[in-house]
Amino acid sequence: MHLIFIRHGDPDYKNDSVTQKGQREIELLSERVKSWNVAKVYSSPFGRAQVTAQEVCKGLNCNYEVLDWIREFNYDLKDLKTGKRRISWDWLPREYFKEKKHFDVYSWYKTKTMRTGNIEKYYNLVCSNFDKLLEDYDYTRIEKKLPVYNCFPHKTKEEALIDNHLMAEQKNIDETNLVFVCHLGVMFTILSHLTGISPVQLWQGFFVAPSSVTIVGTQERIPGEVDFRIQTMGDTSHLYSGKENVSSSGFFGHCLSF
C-alpha cells in the first residue's frame, strides 16, 4: 500500500482557494497524476484543498471524497507569555528547542501551552479516524503506542526468510494507492502517528511546498505485519518540468527552484 499526500496549490487564504500561481501548479499536477493507479482520492473540506482535488481527479478521471478530519490542523491555543491565541504548530525556534516534551510523541501535547487548546483531543481525533480508514483496507494498528499494523498477509513465511532488503526491486505486496489532498499541518500530524515521531518535530523541522507530493509506503518484513516508511517527501518535479517556481508559502525564507 502507498499513501500519497498532496498539499493544496499555492493558497489564497483570504478566499480559501488557490492563487493564479496555485492554479498553474495544480494544472501541472493534474498532468502528472494521469499515469497513477489510484484506488481512492480523499480531500480536506477546505476550499483550497477541494480546488486542488478537483484538478487531481480531472487527471485521474475519478471523484473524491471529503473527510472533515483532514482539515488543516489549525486548532489554536493560548500563548502563556502574551495571553494571545496562536496556532498550535506555530513555534519560534527558541520556544521549540527549550521544551523537551516537544520531542516526545507521547508527551508533546502535555505542555502547559498545548493543554490550553486541548490539542491532545484534536491529535487523537485525526489519528483515530486515520486508523479507522486504514481498517477499511484491512490494516489494523496492533497497539495505540506501537506504529505497526496487522494486515492480510501478502508475503509467505518463505519469502520473509529471504534477506531481500538490498534488492533493487521488490515485490509490490499491495498495489492499493490512496491519495489525500490536504494541508502541511495535518499531513505531518498523520505522519507523526504512522512513524512515531512527534508532530512538533515535523512541523518545526520539515517543509513541503504547495502542490508537492509525499509518498509513504508499507513494508511487510513479517508476513501479515507492516510498518510505514516515507519514500518521498515534498516532491515538486511537476513544477520543474513545467518551468513553474516552487512556492515558499508556509516557509519563512526562500525556496530554491532547480
C-alpha positions as CSV (number, residue, x, y, z in Angstrom):
1,M,0.0,0.0,0.0
2,H,1.1,3.5,-0.7
3,L,-0.4,6.7,0.9
4,I,0.1,9.7,-1.3
5,F,-0.2,13.1,0.4
6,I,-0.7,16.2,-1.8
7,R,-0.5,19.7,-0.3
8,H,-3.0,22.1,-1.9
9,G,-1.8,24.6,-4.5
10,D,-0.4,28.0,-3.6
11,P,-3.0,29.3,-1.2
12,D,-5.3,32.3,-1.3
13,Y,-6.1,32.2,2.4
14,K,-8.4,35.2,2.2
15,N,-10.8,33.4,-0.2
16,D,-9.9,29.9,0.9
17,S,-8.9,29.0,-2.6
18,V,-5.7,29.0,-4.6
19,T,-3.9,31.9,-6.3
20,Q,-3.3,32.2,-10.0
21,K,0.1,30.7,-9.4
22,G,-1.6,27.9,-7.4
23,Q,-3.9,27.2,-10.4
24,R,-0.9,26.8,-12.7
25,E,0.7,24.4,-10.1
26,I,-2.3,22.1,-9.8
27,E,-2.8,22.1,-13.6
28,L,0.7,20.7,-13.9
29,L,0.0,18.3,-11.1
30,S,-3.1,17.1,-12.9
31,E,-0.9,16.2,-15.9
32,R,1.5,14.4,-13.6
33,V,-1.1,12.1,-12.0
34,K,-2.6,10.8,-15.2
35,S,-0.5,7.7,-15.1
36,W,-1.1,6.9,-11.5
37,N,-3.1,3.8,-10.4
38,V,-5.2,5.2,-7.6
39,A,-7.9,3.4,-5.6
40,K,-9.4,6.5,-3.9
41,V,-8.9,10.2,-3.5
42,Y,-9.8,12.0,-0.3
43,S,-9.9,15.7,0.3
44,S,-9.9,18.2,3.2
45,P,-13.2,20.2,3.3
46,F,-11.3,23.5,2.9
47,G,-11.7,25.2,-0.4
48,R,-8.1,25.4,-1.4
49,A,-7.8,21.6,-0.9
50,Q,-11.0,20.8,-2.8
51,V,-9.9,23.0,-5.8
52,T,-6.7,21.0,-5.9
53,A,-8.6,17.7,-5.5
54,Q,-10.8,18.6,-8.5
55,E,-7.7,19.1,-10.7
56,V,-6.2,15.9,-9.4
57,C,-9.4,14.0,-10.1
58,K,-9.6,15.6,-13.6
59,G,-6.2,13.9,-14.3
60,L,-7.3,10.6,-12.8
61,N,-10.8,10.7,-14.2
62,C,-12.4,10.0,-10.9
63,N,-14.2,11.6,-8.0
64,Y,-13.0,12.5,-4.5
65,E,-14.5,12.0,-1.0
66,V,-14.3,14.8,1.6
67,L,-13.1,13.9,5.1
68,D,-13.7,16.6,7.6
69,W,-11.0,15.4,10.0
70,I,-8.2,16.0,7.4
71,R,-8.9,19.7,7.6
72,E,-6.0,22.0,8.4
73,F,-4.6,21.3,11.9
74,N,-5.0,25.0,12.8
75,Y,-6.5,24.5,16.3
76,D,-5.4,27.3,18.5
77,L,-4.1,27.7,22.0
78,K,-3.2,30.4,24.4
79,D,0.3,31.8,24.4
80,L,1.0,32.0,28.1
81,K,3.6,34.7,27.6
82,T,1.4,37.2,25.6
83,G,-2.1,36.0,26.5
84,K,-3.0,35.9,22.8
85,R,-4.3,33.0,20.8
86,R,-1.9,31.2,18.4
87,I,-1.9,28.2,16.1
88,S,-0.7,25.0,17.8
89,W,2.1,24.4,15.2
90,D,3.4,28.0,15.2
91,W,6.5,27.9,17.4
92,L,9.6,30.1,17.3
93,P,12.8,28.1,17.3
94,R,13.9,29.1,20.9
95,E,10.5,28.0,22.3
96,Y,10.5,24.8,20.4
97,F,14.0,23.6,21.4
98,K,13.8,24.7,25.0
99,E,10.7,22.5,25.7
100,K,12.0,18.9,25.9
101,K,8.4,17.4,25.8
102,H,8.2,18.6,22.2
103,F,10.5,15.8,21.1
104,D,8.4,13.0,22.7
105,V,5.5,11.7,20.5
106,Y,3.5,10.8,23.7
107,S,4.3,14.0,25.7
108,W,4.3,16.9,23.3
109,Y,0.6,17.7,23.9
110,K,1.1,17.7,27.7
111,T,2.9,21.0,27.9
112,K,1.0,23.9,29.7
113,T,0.6,25.8,26.5
114,M,-0.7,22.8,24.5
115,R,-3.2,22.0,27.2
116,T,-4.8,25.4,26.9
117,G,-6.2,24.4,23.5
118,N,-6.9,20.7,24.3
119,I,-4.6,19.8,21.4
120,E,-4.4,16.2,22.6
121,K,-8.1,15.8,21.7
122,Y,-7.6,17.0,18.2
123,Y,-4.5,15.0,17.6
124,N,-6.3,11.8,18.8
125,L,-9.2,12.7,16.6
126,V,-7.0,12.7,13.5
127,C,-5.1,9.6,14.4
128,S,-8.1,7.5,15.4
129,N,-10.0,8.4,12.2
130,F,-7.0,7.6,10.1
131,D,-6.8,4.2,11.7
132,K,-10.5,3.6,11.0
133,L,-9.9,4.4,7.4
134,L,-6.9,2.0,7.2
135,E,-9.1,-0.7,8.7
136,D,-11.3,-0.4,5.6
137,Y,-8.3,-1.6,3.7
138,D,-7.5,-4.4,6.1
139,Y,-4.8,-2.6,8.1
140,T,-5.3,-2.6,11.9
141,R,-2.9,-1.0,14.3
142,I,-1.5,-3.5,16.8
143,E,-1.3,-1.1,19.8
144,K,-2.0,2.6,20.3
145,K,1.6,3.3,21.1
146,L,3.1,1.0,18.5
147,P,3.0,2.2,14.9
148,V,2.8,-1.3,13.4
149,Y,-0.2,-2.7,11.7
150,N,-1.7,-6.2,11.1
151,C,-2.7,-6.8,7.5
152,F,-3.8,-9.5,5.2
153,P,-0.5,-11.4,4.5
154,H,0.9,-10.7,1.1
155,K,4.3,-12.4,1.8
156,T,4.8,-16.0,2.6
157,K,7.0,-17.1,5.5
158,E,9.4,-18.5,3.0
159,E,9.7,-15.1,1.2
160,A,10.2,-13.3,4.5
161,L,13.1,-15.5,5.4
162,I,15.0,-14.3,2.3
163,D,17.2,-11.3,3.1
164,N,16.0,-9.1,0.2
165,H,16.2,-5.7,1.7
166,L,19.1,-4.8,-0.6
167,M,17.5,-5.9,-3.8
168,A,17.0,-3.2,-6.4
169,E,13.3,-4.2,-7.0
170,Q,11.0,-5.9,-4.6
171,K,7.6,-7.5,-4.7
172,N,4.8,-5.0,-4.7
173,I,2.9,-6.6,-1.8
174,D,-0.2,-4.4,-2.0
175,E,-0.9,-2.2,-5.1
176,T,-3.5,-0.1,-3.3
177,N,-2.7,3.6,-3.7
178,L,-4.7,6.2,-1.7
179,V,-4.4,10.0,-2.3
180,F,-5.0,12.6,0.4
181,V,-5.3,16.2,-0.7
182,C,-4.8,18.3,2.4
183,H,-2.5,20.6,4.3
184,L,1.0,20.7,5.7
185,G,-0.1,20.7,9.4
186,V,-2.5,17.8,9.2
187,M,-0.2,15.8,6.9
188,F,2.6,16.0,9.4
189,T,0.1,15.1,12.2
190,I,-0.7,11.9,10.3
191,L,2.9,11.1,9.5
192,S,3.7,11.5,13.2
193,H,1.1,8.8,14.0
194,L,2.5,6.5,11.3
195,T,6.2,6.9,12.1
196,G,6.2,7.5,15.9
197,I,7.8,11.0,15.5
198,S,6.5,14.0,17.4
199,P,4.5,16.2,15.1
200,V,6.2,19.2,16.6
201,Q,9.5,18.0,15.2
202,L,7.9,17.6,11.8
203,W,6.1,20.9,11.9
204,Q,9.2,22.7,13.0
205,G,11.9,20.8,11.1
206,F,10.3,20.0,7.8
207,F,8.6,21.8,4.9
208,V,6.5,20.7,1.9
209,A,5.7,23.2,-0.7
210,P,2.2,23.8,-2.2
211,S,1.1,21.1,-4.7
212,S,4.0,18.9,-3.6
213,V,3.8,15.1,-3.4
214,T,4.7,13.0,-0.4
215,I,4.7,9.2,-0.7
216,V,4.5,6.8,2.3
217,G,4.8,3.0,1.7
218,T,4.2,-0.1,3.7
219,Q,6.9,-2.7,4.2
220,E,6.0,-6.3,5.3
221,R,9.1,-7.8,6.8
222,I,7.0,-10.2,8.8
223,P,4.0,-11.8,6.9
224,G,0.8,-10.0,7.9
225,E,2.6,-7.2,9.7
226,V,3.6,-3.8,8.2
227,D,5.0,-0.5,9.2
228,F,5.0,2.7,7.2
229,R,8.1,4.5,5.8
230,I,8.4,7.8,4.0
231,Q,9.8,7.2,0.5
232,T,9.4,10.7,-1.0
233,M,8.7,14.0,0.8
234,G,7.6,17.2,-0.8
235,D,8.4,16.3,-4.4
236,T,7.7,19.1,-6.8
237,S,9.2,17.7,-10.1
238,H,5.9,18.6,-11.9
239,L,6.7,22.2,-11.3
240,Y,10.3,22.0,-12.5
241,S,9.2,20.2,-15.7
242,G,6.5,23.0,-16.2
243,K,9.1,25.7,-15.5
244,E,7.0,26.9,-12.6
245,N,8.8,28.2,-9.5
246,V,8.2,26.5,-6.1
247,S,6.0,28.5,-3.7
248,S,7.5,29.4,-0.3
249,S,4.1,29.7,1.3
250,G,4.5,28.4,4.9
251,F,8.3,28.8,4.8
252,F,9.9,31.8,6.5
253,G,12.5,32.2,3.8
254,H,13.2,31.5,0.1
255,C,12.7,28.1,-1.6
256,L,15.3,27.2,-4.2
257,S,13.8,26.1,-7.6
258,F,16.2,23.8,-9.5
